[in-house]
Each structure stands twice: as C-alpha cells, then as structure tokens.
Amino acid sequence: MLFRILEILALLQLVAANALTFNLPAKEAACFYIFTEVPDTQVSYYYAVQQGGSFDVDYFIKDPSGHVLLSKNKERQGDLVITAQHPGEYEFCFSNEMSTFADKVIDFEIKFDGDAHQQFRASMPEQPNSKPIEHVDAMKRTADHIDQQLEELKRSLQYYKTRNNRNQATVRSTESRIYYLSVLEVLLMVGMAVLQITIVQLFFKGSRKQLV
C-alpha cells in the first residue's frame, strides 16, 4: 500500500525542471533551451542577478519559430509564467553586452509542467470492487497543496538569498570606499605636513638673508 501511495505521488509530480547559477561575462550573452512536446504548456521562468554591476541584465525569450515572446532590458530579477503554445524548442537568452567590465552572476530556473494528472488517470487500471475515486482526488489535492507550499518556500529562500548577496556586495563596496577614502585622507595629511614644513623652511631662509 505504501509503495502504491509513493507511486501515485510520483505520478502526480511529473515535472521537468532545470536550475543553475552561472557567470555571465561583460560584453557577452548566454542562451538556454527547453523542448516541449505538448502544446499550451505552462513554463515557469525565474531568474535573479546575484552579483555584478548594478545587478541588472537584459533577456529575451523566443518560440520555436524564432519570434520574440518577451524581452526586457536592465532587469534585476523576474518570476513569471509563459504559455508555450506550440511544441518545439524555446530559447531563453541573457545579455550582458551593456556592461563594459562587470561580470554578472545569475540564478536561473526553468520549470514546465506536463499533463501529469491526465497521465496518472490514464495509468490507473480498472479494478473490480474498487473504492470511489474521491480518495484519489483527496490525495491529489493534498499532494498539490504540499507542492505549492514547497514552491512558495523555495521562492522565499531564493528571495532571501538574492537579498543577502546584494547586501553583502553593498557592504564590500562600502568597505572598499572607506578604505580608499582613509588612504586618501592620510596622503592629504602627509602632503599638508610636508607643505607646511617647506613653507616654514622658506620663511626662515628668507629671514636669514635679510639679516645678512
């Protein structure tokens, strides 16, 4: 019975997902591809710039025919769902060409759901004296609810990870500015001291010439 429950839960969660973190150098672009076999597939699309520059990046999405479905410039993060209306290969591209020298570190995830519920129902054999389907629907709703809560938790963790990385970058930038400002202040103090000594020496030299 336990094995059957695990099998049902596995069938209910038939999803394909890809998540990665990659480095995007300045003046370059990177593209990723997914292939859908079922029309009108819902594709979840999440990204966040973790490090680099102003934490922004350009991106665009193309369908199998090469048409641009979505295009944004200088975005820091995004979490959206698109409908892949036609089966085929979809292209997701990030561009850092607007940056002169700053590399970007990007978290990126694509997730598309197949028609898992219909596959599950089709795989269920007809059995005599079987219980009503309501208990299966209740189990399906419970699994969907757990999956939704896990997805919300993952999104919250991704959000806090992004905030933490950006705050650390701000702290490092502030520390660097304080350090260089302190060095500049010391150099100015040394320069002022040298200038004062030079002025005093010139003053006394002039006074001695007048006495002679």
Accessible surface in RSA format (square Angstrom, percent):
REM  Atomic radii and reference values for relative SASA: ProtOr
REM  Chains: A
REM  Algorithm: Lee & Richards
REM  Probe-radius: 1.40
REM  Slices: 20
REM RES _ NUM      All-atoms   Total-Side   Main-Chain    Non-polar    All polar
REM                ABS   REL    ABS   REL    ABS   REL    ABS   REL    ABS   REL
RES MET A   1   175.09  90.7 128.36  84.9  46.74 111.3 108.71  92.4  66.38  88.0
RES LEU A   2   127.00  70.7 121.73  87.1   5.27  13.2 122.57  86.1   4.42  11.9
RES PHE A   3   157.16  78.6 153.11  94.8   4.06  10.6 154.43  93.6   2.74   7.8
RES ARG A   4    76.15  32.0  75.52  38.5   0.63   1.5  44.45  60.7  31.70  19.2
RES ILE A   5    49.11  27.9  49.11  36.6   0.00   0.0  49.11  35.4   0.00   0.0
RES LEU A   6   101.75  56.7  97.10  69.5   4.65  11.7  97.54  68.5   4.21  11.3
RES GLU A   7    65.05  37.3  58.81  44.5   6.24  14.9  24.09  46.6  40.96  33.4
RES ILE A   8    11.61   6.6  11.61   8.6   0.00   0.0  11.61   8.4   0.00   0.0
RES LEU A   9    62.01  34.5  61.32  43.9   0.68   1.7  61.70  43.3   0.30   0.8
RES ALA A  10    62.49  57.5  48.99  75.6  13.49  30.7  58.47  82.3   4.02  10.6
RES LEU A  11    38.84  21.6  38.74  27.7   0.09   0.2  38.84  27.3   0.00   0.0
RES LEU A  12     7.47   4.2   0.23   0.2   7.24  18.2   0.23   0.2   7.24  19.5
RES GLN A  13    60.91  34.1  48.64  35.5  12.27  29.2  37.91  80.7  23.00  17.4
RES LEU A  14    71.52  39.8  63.92  45.7   7.60  19.1  67.85  47.7   3.67   9.9
RES VAL A  15    68.28  44.9  37.84  34.3  30.44  73.4  41.43  36.0  26.85  72.8
RES ALA A  16    41.42  38.1  33.57  51.8   7.85  17.8  39.64  55.8   1.78   4.7
RES ALA A  17    57.17  52.6  27.61  42.6  29.55  67.2  28.14  39.6  29.03  76.9
RES ASN A  18    84.70  58.4  78.04  75.4   6.66  16.0  23.70  57.0  61.00  59.0
RES ALA A  19    76.59  70.4  42.88  66.2  33.71  76.7  43.76  61.6  32.83  87.0
RES LEU A  20    70.61  39.3  56.34  40.3  14.28  35.9  67.31  47.3   3.31   8.9
RES THR A  21    77.34  55.0  46.77  47.4  30.57  72.9  34.58  46.5  42.76  64.6
RES PHE A  22    33.41  16.7  25.37  15.7   8.04  20.9  33.41  20.3   0.00   0.0
RES ASN A  23    82.98  57.2  61.32  59.3  21.65  52.1  32.43  78.0  50.55  48.9
RES LEU A  24     2.16   1.2   2.16   1.5   0.00   0.0   2.16   1.5   0.00   0.0
RES PRO A  25    46.11  33.6  46.11  42.0   0.00   0.0  46.11  38.1   0.00   0.0
RES ALA A  26    18.63  17.1   8.22  12.7  10.42  23.7   8.22  11.6  10.42  27.6
RES LYS A  27   124.05  60.5 104.84  64.3  19.20  45.7  65.08  58.6  58.97  62.8
RES GLU A  28    89.69  51.5  85.60  64.8   4.09   9.7  25.90  50.1  63.79  52.1
RES ALA A  29    55.94  51.4  25.46  39.3  30.48  69.3  25.68  36.2  30.25  80.1
RES ALA A  30    25.87  23.8  19.97  30.8   5.90  13.4  25.87  36.4   0.00   0.0
RES CYS A  31    50.89  38.5  26.79  29.9  24.10  56.6   6.96  17.6  43.93  47.4
RES PHE A  32    47.80  23.9  44.84  27.8   2.96   7.7  47.80  29.0   0.00   0.0
RES TYR A  33   118.14  55.2  88.69  50.5  29.45  76.6  61.48  46.2  56.66  69.9
RES ILE A  34    10.97   6.2   3.91   2.9   7.06  17.0  10.97   7.9   0.00   0.0
RES PHE A  35   121.64  60.9 106.27  65.8  15.36  40.0 106.27  64.4  15.36  44.0
RES THR A  36     1.33   0.9   0.69   0.7   0.64   1.5   1.33   1.8   0.00   0.0
RES GLU A  37   137.42  78.9 112.24  84.9  25.18  60.0  33.05  63.9 104.38  85.2
RES VAL A  38    74.32  48.9  73.52  66.6   0.80   1.9  74.11  64.4   0.21   0.6
RES PRO A  39    71.36  52.0  64.43  58.7   6.94  25.2  64.43  53.2   6.94  43.1
RES ASP A  40    94.55  66.2  78.12  77.8  16.43  38.9  23.78  56.0  70.77  70.6
RES THR A  41     8.37   6.0   3.99   4.0   4.38  10.4   6.54   8.8   1.83   2.8
RES GLN A  42    87.70  49.0  85.79  62.7   1.91   4.5  47.34 100.8  40.36  30.6
RES VAL A  43     0.88   0.6   0.88   0.8   0.00   0.0   0.88   0.8   0.00   0.0
RES SER A  44    26.59  22.5  25.71  34.3   0.88   2.0   5.28  11.2  21.31  29.9
RES TYR A  45     0.15   0.1   0.15   0.1   0.00   0.0   0.00   0.0   0.15   0.2
RES TYR A  46    11.77   5.5  11.45   6.5   0.32   0.8  10.16   7.6   1.62   2.0
RES TYR A  47     1.44   0.7   1.44   0.8   0.00   0.0   0.00   0.0   1.44   1.8
RES ALA A  48     0.05   0.0   0.05   0.1   0.00   0.0   0.05   0.1   0.00   0.0
RES VAL A  49     0.00   0.0   0.00   0.0   0.00   0.0   0.00   0.0   0.00   0.0
RES GLN A  50     2.92   1.6   2.92   2.1   0.00   0.0   2.64   5.6   0.28   0.2
RES GLN A  51    75.28  42.1  75.28  55.0   0.00   0.0   8.19  17.4  67.09  50.9
RES GLY A  52    19.68  24.3   0.00   N/A  19.68  24.3  13.53  37.1   6.15  13.8
RES GLY A  53    52.35  64.6   0.00   N/A  52.35  64.6  24.03  66.0  28.32  63.4
RES SER A  54    70.65  59.7  61.62  82.2   9.02  20.8  26.59  56.6  44.05  61.7
RES PHE A  55    24.44  12.2  24.44  15.1   0.00   0.0  24.44  14.8   0.00   0.0
RES ASP A  56    21.18  14.8  21.18  21.1   0.00   0.0   3.32   7.8  17.86  17.8
RES VAL A  57     0.00   0.0   0.00   0.0   0.00   0.0   0.00   0.0   0.00   0.0
RES ASP A  58    27.38  19.2  27.38  27.3   0.00   0.0   8.16  19.2  19.22  19.2
RES TYR A  59     9.39   4.4   6.76   3.8   2.62   6.8   0.64   0.5   8.75  10.8
RES PHE A  60    58.81  29.4  58.65  36.3   0.16   0.4  58.65  35.6   0.16   0.5
RES ILE A  61     0.00   0.0   0.00   0.0   0.00   0.0   0.00   0.0   0.00   0.0
RES LYS A  62    61.98  30.2  61.98  38.0   0.00   0.0  11.28  10.2  50.70  54.0
RES ASP A  63    17.72  12.4  12.89  12.8   4.83  11.4   2.28   5.4  15.44  15.4
RES PRO A  64    56.75  41.4  22.20  20.2  34.55 125.6  25.44  21.0  31.31 194.6
RES SER A  65    80.38  67.9  42.59  56.8  37.79  87.1  50.07 106.6  30.31  42.5
RES GLY A  66    40.81  50.3   0.00   N/A  40.81  50.3  25.56  70.1  15.25  34.2
RES HIS A  67   121.93  66.6 118.49  82.4   3.43   8.8  81.74  84.2  40.18  46.8
RES VAL A  68    82.68  54.4  53.07  48.0  29.60  71.3  53.07  46.1  29.60  80.3
RES LEU A  69    80.20  44.7  48.00  34.3  32.20  80.9  51.17  35.9  29.03  78.1
RES LEU A  70    45.40  25.3  41.65  29.8   3.75   9.4  45.40  31.9   0.00   0.0
RES SER A  71    66.49  56.2  43.78  58.4  22.71  52.3  20.78  44.3  45.70  64.0
RES LYS A  72    92.25  45.0  88.43  54.3   3.82   9.1  34.94  31.4  57.32  61.1
RES ASN A  73   108.68  74.9  92.51  89.4  16.16  38.9  22.14  53.3  86.54  83.6
RES LYS A  74   135.38  66.0 116.72  71.6  18.66  44.4  58.99  53.1  76.39  81.4
RES GLU A  75    60.63  34.8  59.44  45.0   1.19   2.8   2.96   5.7  57.67  47.1
RES ARG A  76   123.00  51.6 119.32  60.8   3.68   8.8  33.14  45.3  89.86  54.5
RES GLN A  77    69.77  39.0  55.46  40.5  14.31  34.1  18.78  40.0  50.98  38.7
RES GLY A  78    16.04  19.8   0.00   N/A  16.04  19.8  16.04  44.0   0.00   0.0
RES ASP A  79    84.73  59.4  52.03  51.8  32.70  77.3  23.40  55.1  61.33  61.2
RES LEU A  80    47.31  26.3  40.12  28.7   7.19  18.1  47.31  33.2   0.00   0.0
RES VAL A  81    89.87  59.1  61.42  55.6  28.44  68.5  61.42  53.4  28.44  77.1
RES ILE A  82    23.07  13.1  18.03  13.4   5.04  12.1  23.07  16.6   0.00   0.0
RES THR A  83    55.40  39.4  40.98  41.5  14.42  34.4  21.32  28.6  34.07  51.5
RES ALA A  84     0.01   0.0   0.00   0.0   0.01   0.0   0.01   0.0   0.00   0.0
RES GLN A  85   108.00  60.4 100.50  73.4   7.51  17.9  15.71  33.4  92.30  70.0
RES HIS A  86   110.83  60.6 110.83  77.0   0.00   0.0  70.46  72.6  40.37  47.0
RES PRO A  87    65.77  47.9  50.73  46.2  15.04  54.7  50.93  42.0  14.85  92.3
RES GLY A  88     9.53  11.7   0.00   N/A   9.53  11.7   9.51  26.1   0.01   0.0
RES GLU A  89    95.80  55.0  87.99  66.6   7.81  18.6  17.64  34.1  78.17  63.8
RES TYR A  90     3.96   1.9   3.96   2.3   0.00   0.0   2.73   2.1   1.23   1.5
RES GLU A  91    37.05  21.3  37.05  28.0   0.00   0.0   4.58   8.9  32.47  26.5
RES PHE A  92     0.17   0.1   0.17   0.1   0.00   0.0   0.17   0.1   0.00   0.0
RES CYS A  93     0.83   0.6   0.74   0.8   0.09   0.2   0.73   1.8   0.11   0.1
RES PHE A  94     0.04   0.0   0.00   0.0   0.04   0.1   0.04   0.0   0.00   0.0
RES SER A  95    17.38  14.7  17.30  23.1   0.07   0.2  11.59  24.7   5.78   8.1
RES ASN A  96     0.00   0.0   0.00   0.0   0.00   0.0   0.00   0.0   0.00   0.0
RES GLU A  97   100.70  57.8  94.15  71.2   6.55  15.6  22.82  44.1  77.88  63.6
RES MET A  98    67.45  34.9  31.33  20.7  36.12  86.0  42.56  36.2  24.90  33.0
RES SER A  99    14.18  12.0   7.65  10.2   6.52  15.0  10.08  21.5   4.10   5.7
RES THR A 100   103.22  73.4  84.69  85.9  18.52  44.1  55.00  73.9  48.22  72.9
RES PHE A 101   176.40  88.3 152.98  94.8  23.42  60.9 157.68  95.6  18.72  53.6
RES ALA A 102    20.28  18.6  14.00  21.6   6.28  14.3  20.13  28.4   0.15   0.4
RES ASP A 103    68.19  47.8  56.49  56.2  11.70  27.7  14.16  33.3  54.03  53.9
RES LYS A 104     3.20   1.6   3.20   2.0   0.00   0.0   1.16   1.0   2.04   2.2
RES VAL A 105    37.94  25.0  37.94  34.3   0.00   0.0  37.94  33.0   0.00   0.0
RES ILE A 106     0.00   0.0   0.00   0.0   0.00   0.0   0.00   0.0   0.00   0.0
RES ASP A 107    11.98   8.4  11.98  11.9   0.00   0.0   8.58  20.2   3.40   3.4
RES PHE A 108     6.89   3.4   5.59   3.5   1.30   3.4   5.59   3.4   1.30   3.7
RES GLU A 109     9.16   5.3   8.76   6.6   0.40   0.9   3.83   7.4   5.33   4.3
RES ILE A 110     4.38   2.5   3.68   2.7   0.70   1.7   3.68   2.6   0.70   1.9
RES LYS A 111    26.52  12.9  25.91  15.9   0.61   1.4  10.90   9.8  15.62  16.6
RES PHE A 112    38.47  19.2  38.03  23.6   0.43   1.1  38.14  23.1   0.32   0.9
RES ASP A 113    66.24  46.4  58.08  57.8   8.16  19.3  19.76  46.5  46.47  46.3
RES GLY A 114    32.23  39.7   0.00   N/A  32.23  39.7  19.58  53.7  12.65  28.3
RES ASP A 115    57.00  39.9  48.28  48.1   8.72  20.6  29.02  68.3  27.98  27.9
RES ALA A 116     8.68   8.0   6.57  10.1   2.11   4.8   6.72   9.5   1.95   5.2
RES HIS A 117    66.42  36.3  65.62  45.6   0.80   2.0  38.48  39.7  27.94  32.5
RES GLN A 118   119.22  66.7 114.64  83.8   4.58  10.9  36.00  76.6  83.21  63.1
RES GLN A 119    89.64  50.1  81.12  59.3   8.52  20.3  37.18  79.1  52.47  39.8
RES PHE A 120     2.88   1.4   2.88   1.8   0.00   0.0   2.88   1.7   0.00   0.0
RES ARG A 121   112.87  47.4  98.70  50.3  14.17  33.7  49.93  68.2  62.95  38.1
RES ALA A 122    90.43  83.1  50.23  77.5  40.20  91.4  62.93  88.6  27.50  72.8
RES SER A 123    61.40  51.9  32.54  43.4  28.86  66.5  43.37  92.4  18.03  25.3
RES MET A 124    53.61  27.8  41.68  27.6  11.93  28.4  41.71  35.5  11.90  15.8
RES PRO A 125    80.20  58.4  59.38  54.1  20.82  75.7  69.98  57.8  10.22  63.5
RES GLU A 126   172.93  99.3 144.29 109.2  28.65  68.2  67.39 130.4 105.54  86.2
RES GLN A 127   109.20  61.1  96.50  70.5  12.71  30.3  24.02  51.1  85.18  64.6
RES PRO A 128   120.47  87.8  96.71  88.2  23.76  86.4 108.17  89.3  12.30  76.5
RES ASN A 129   159.40 109.9 112.23 108.5  47.17 113.6  39.36  94.7 120.05 116.0
RES SER A 130    71.31  60.3  40.70  54.3  30.61  70.5  24.60  52.4  46.71  65.4
RES LYS A 131   159.09  77.6 142.77  87.6  16.32  38.9  88.73  79.9  70.36  74.9
RES PRO A 132    96.09  70.0  83.45  76.1  12.64  46.0  95.71  79.0   0.38   2.4
RES ILE A 133    79.70  45.4  75.07  55.9   4.63  11.2  75.48  54.3   4.23  11.5
RES GLU A 134   112.56  64.6 110.20  83.4   2.36   5.6  67.60 130.8  44.95  36.7
RES HIS A 135    88.98  48.6  78.33  54.4  10.66  27.3  64.68  66.7  24.30  28.3
RES VAL A 136     6.18   4.1   6.04   5.5   0.13   0.3   6.08   5.3   0.10   0.3
RES ASP A 137    29.72  20.8  29.72  29.6   0.00   0.0   7.60  17.9  22.12  22.1
RES ALA A 138    42.60  39.2  40.48  62.5   2.13   4.8  41.47  58.4   1.13   3.0
RES MET A 139    44.06  22.8  38.15  25.2   5.91  14.1  43.29  36.8   0.77   1.0
RES LYS A 140    37.83  18.5  37.83  23.2   0.00   0.0  11.21  10.1  26.62  28.4
RES ARG A 141   142.65  59.9 137.01  69.8   5.64  13.4  63.74  87.1  78.91  47.8
RES THR A 142    77.96  55.4  73.04  74.0   4.92  11.7  51.80  69.6  26.16  39.5
RES ALA A 143     6.01   5.5   2.11   3.3   3.89   8.9   4.52   6.4   1.48   3.9
RES ASP A 144    49.67  34.8  44.32  44.1   5.35  12.6  27.28  64.2  22.39  22.3
RES HIS A 145   100.60  55.0  97.38  67.7   3.23   8.3  72.87  75.1  27.73  32.3
RES ILE A 146    88.52  50.4  88.50  65.9   0.02   0.0  88.52  63.7   0.00   0.0
RES ASP A 147    52.36  36.7  50.51  50.3   1.85   4.4   4.22   9.9  48.14  48.0
RES GLN A 148   101.04  56.5  97.07  70.9   3.97   9.5  28.36  60.4  72.68  55.1
RES GLN A 149    95.03  53.1  90.10  65.8   4.93  11.7  27.05  57.6  67.98  51.6
RES LEU A 150   105.93  59.0 101.80  72.8   4.13  10.4 101.98  71.6   3.95  10.6
RES GLU A 151    42.10  24.2  40.14  30.4   1.97   4.7  33.53  64.8   8.58   7.0
RES GLU A 152    98.25  56.4  93.78  71.0   4.46  10.6  42.60  82.4  55.64  45.4
RES LEU A 153    99.76  55.6  95.58  68.4   4.18  10.5  99.32  69.8   0.44   1.2
RES LYS A 154    66.25  32.3  64.56  39.6   1.68   4.0  52.74  47.5  13.51  14.4
RES ARG A 155    45.85  19.3  41.62  21.2   4.23  10.1  30.51  41.7  15.34   9.3
RES SER A 156    49.58  41.9  44.34  59.2   5.24  12.1  17.95  38.2  31.63  44.3
RES LEU A 157   111.12  61.9 106.74  76.4   4.38  11.0 107.17  75.3   3.96  10.6
RES GLN A 158    31.00  17.3  29.71  21.7   1.29   3.1  15.30  32.6  15.70  11.9
RES TYR A 159    93.25  43.5  91.07  51.8   2.18   5.7  69.21  52.0  24.04  29.6
RES TYR A 160   142.07  66.3 138.57  78.8   3.50   9.1  91.82  69.0  50.25  61.9
RES LYS A 161    96.04  46.9  88.36  54.2   7.67  18.3  63.85  57.5  32.19  34.3
RES THR A 162     1.12   0.8   1.12   1.1   0.00   0.0   1.02   1.4   0.10   0.2
RES ARG A 163   112.80  47.4 112.77  57.5   0.03   0.1  27.80  38.0  84.99  51.5
RES ASN A 164    75.70  52.2  71.61  69.2   4.09   9.8  19.64  47.3  56.06  54.2
RES ASN A 165    24.94  17.2  23.56  22.8   1.38   3.3   1.32   3.2  23.62  22.8
RES ARG A 166    30.65  12.9  30.50  15.5   0.15   0.4  15.74  21.5  14.91   9.0
RES ASN A 167    77.51  53.5  76.17  73.6   1.34   3.2  21.73  52.3  55.77  53.9
RES GLN A 168    82.94  46.4  80.96  59.2   1.98   4.7  24.26  51.6  58.68  44.5
RES ALA A 169    21.03  19.3  15.98  24.7   5.05  11.5  16.93  23.8   4.10  10.8
RES THR A 170    80.56  57.3  76.39  77.4   4.17   9.9  60.07  80.7  20.49  31.0
RES VAL A 171    81.67  53.7  79.66  72.1   2.01   4.8  81.65  70.9   0.02   0.1
RES ARG A 172   122.15  51.3 116.40  59.3   5.76  13.7  68.09  93.1  54.06  32.8
RES SER A 173    48.66  41.1  40.15  53.6   8.51  19.6  32.17  68.5  16.49  23.1
RES THR A 174    65.84  46.8  64.85  65.7   0.99   2.4  48.09  64.6  17.75  26.8
RES GLU A 175   105.95  60.8  99.97  75.6   5.98  14.2  39.15  75.7  66.80  54.5
RES SER A 176    49.57  41.9  42.17  56.3   7.40  17.0  30.73  65.4  18.84  26.4
RES ARG A 177   177.82  74.7 170.39  86.9   7.44  17.7  60.40  82.5 117.43  71.2
RES ILE A 178   102.59  58.4 101.91  75.9   0.67   1.6 102.44  73.8   0.15   0.4
RES TYR A 179   135.86  63.4 131.26  74.7   4.61  12.0  92.78  69.7  43.09  53.1
RES TYR A 180   143.70  67.1 138.53  78.8   5.17  13.5  92.04  69.2  51.66  63.7
RES LEU A 181   116.75  65.0 112.93  80.8   3.82   9.6 116.00  81.5   0.74   2.0
RES SER A 182    51.76  43.7  50.11  66.9   1.64   3.8  29.28  62.4  22.47  31.5
RES VAL A 183    59.14  38.9  56.62  51.3   2.52   6.1  59.03  51.3   0.12   0.3
RES LEU A 184    91.62  51.0  90.63  64.8   0.99   2.5  91.62  64.3   0.00   0.0
RES GLU A 185   100.95  58.0  99.35  75.2   1.60   3.8  28.79  55.7  72.16  58.9
RES VAL A 186    86.08  56.6  85.81  77.7   0.26   0.6  86.08  74.8   0.00   0.0
RES LEU A 187   110.92  61.8 102.88  73.6   8.05  20.2 103.60  72.8   7.32  19.7
RES LEU A 188   109.55  61.0 107.16  76.7   2.39   6.0 108.89  76.5   0.65   1.8
RES MET A 189   125.08  64.8 116.59  77.2   8.49  20.2 104.39  88.8  20.69  27.4
RES VAL A 190    83.95  55.2  81.95  74.2   2.00   4.8  83.77  72.8   0.19   0.5
RES GLY A 191    38.26  47.2   0.00   N/A  38.26  47.2  32.99  90.5   5.27  11.8
RES MET A 192   105.83  54.8 104.79  69.4   1.04   2.5  78.05  66.4  27.77  36.8
RES ALA A 193    48.20  44.3  43.47  67.1   4.73  10.8  47.17  66.4   1.03   2.7
RES VAL A 194    87.67  57.7  87.04  78.8   0.63   1.5  87.58  76.1   0.10   0.3
RES LEU A 195    93.62  52.1  91.11  65.2   2.51   6.3  93.22  65.5   0.40   1.1
RES GLN A 196   105.59  59.0 103.86  75.9   1.73   4.1  31.53  67.1  74.06  56.2
RES ILE A 197   103.21  58.7  99.66  74.2   3.54   8.5 103.10  74.2   0.11   0.3
RES THR A 198    57.52  40.9  57.50  58.3   0.03   0.1  41.17  55.3  16.36  24.7
RES ILE A 199    97.66  55.6  96.47  71.9   1.20   2.9  96.87  69.8   0.79   2.1
RES VAL A 200    76.09  50.1  74.95  67.8   1.14   2.8  76.09  66.1   0.00   0.0
RES GLN A 201   100.39  56.1  95.88  70.1   4.51  10.7  28.39  60.4  72.00  54.6
RES LEU A 202   111.68  62.2 102.68  73.5   9.00  22.6 102.89  72.3   8.79  23.7
RES PHE A 203   137.47  68.8 126.95  78.6  10.52  27.4 135.55  82.2   1.92   5.5
RES PHE A 204   110.85  55.5 110.85  68.7   0.00   0.0 110.85  67.2   0.00   0.0
RES LYS A 205   120.66  58.9 118.31  72.6   2.35   5.6  68.97  62.1  51.70  55.1
RES GLY A 206    30.93  38.1   0.00   N/A  30.93  38.1  28.82  79.1   2.11   4.7
RES SER A 207    39.57  33.4  35.52  47.4   4.05   9.3  24.81  52.8  14.77  20.7
RES ARG A 208   165.97  69.7 164.84  84.0   1.13   2.7  50.91  69.6 115.05  69.7
RES LYS A 209   162.94  79.5 144.73  88.8  18.22  43.4  91.52  82.4  71.42  76.1
RES GLN A 210   159.82  89.4 125.47  91.7  34.35  81.8  45.56  97.0 114.26  86.7
RES LEU A 211   156.99  87.4 125.69  89.9  31.30  78.7 128.86  90.5  28.13  75.7
RES VAL A 212   163.81 107.8 106.63  96.5  57.18 137.8 124.90 108.5  38.91 105.5
END  Absolute sums over single chains surface
CHAIN  1 A    14565.0      12644.6       1920.4       9032.8       5532.1
END  Absolute sums over all chains
TOTAL         14565.0      12644.6       1920.4       9032.8       5532.1
